[in-house]
Amino acid sequence: MFADDSTYAAFWLDLARSDLATWMQLTPYAYATAEGIHLVGVAFFFGSIFLLDLRLLGLMPQVLAGPAGRFLLRISAPAFLLLAVSGALLFVPSADRYAVSPIFFIKVGAITVGGLNALAFHVAAWRRVEVWGQRARTPWTARTAAAVSILVWITVIALGRWMGYERRDPPAAELELPFAAYSGSVTPDPPSSDGKSLSFGSPSFIPSTVSA
């Protein structure tokens, strides 16, 4: 597993501690702005793809597939650029965590499948869209690509949300405190004349190392 490779882990940890990661975390509204841009990209990218997929499945037969596809492509292309740039900015501050997250790798795999599906669609069906674009029933290759596209991109969105709620154990770190820490031991006070202790005891302090 990559997660067990110290060199692999160190690389992503260095990225998470880089100047860009620090700027994203400490600059007011930087992370929130990137997240907002990412959501806008999600809406335009997946929205335009979903509309084309509906047409390819035959649910909007009155719409010409060719002109609609070319128009929606002019929306999805810049939207994908927004997704890529904003997604990279959101990834950097948590690179060390995402690099060992199974959910993240599944999401990357789903995105790859979506890209390959789009490529196969353009090679197998889209080049002949002028032939079948006016028909209500599209070729089986187009319908199959549309069905796969909807399933894959819904999966990508769900995995993206899942990553936000994925449980992560904080890494162990030893913090040397600049002051003496309470050791937890108690030295009893001498009993009073009636045999009862006047207090719960005097804490003894020793320097210690605390694991966070």
Secondary structure, DSSP 8 states (H G I E B T S, - for coil): -GGG-HHHHHHHHHHHTSHHHHHHHHSTTHHHHHHHHHHHHHHHHHHHHHHHHHHHTTS-TTS-HHHHHHHHHHHHHHHHHHHHHHHHHHHGGGHHHHTT-HHHHHHHHHHHHHHHHHHHHHHHTGGGHHHHTTSSS--HHHHHHHHHHHHHHHHHHHHHHHHHT--------EEE-SS-EEEEEEE---B-TTS-BSSS-EEEEE--EEE-
